[in-house]
Amino acid sequence: MTDEEVTFDYQLKEGRAMTRNAIRLLHLMGFEDEIIREAEQMAENLAERQIGYGSISG
C-alpha cells in the first residue's frame, strides 16, 4: 500500500494482522478526518487491551 495505491496479494496468512491498512483505506477513499481519527483511536485501544492479555491467537 502506498499513499495513492492499494495492491492485494490475495494470500491468507496465519495470525492476526499487524498493519492498519484498512484505516489507511479510509483516507484514500476520502472519508472525513474525524472518522479516521476515531478509527485510529479504536485500533489503539484494542491493541492496548490485547497486550494486557498476552498473545491472542485466532
Secondary structure, 3 states (H helix, E strand, C coil): CCCCCCCCCCCCCCCCCCCCHHHHHHHHCCCCHHHHHHHHHHHHHHHHHHHHCCCCCC
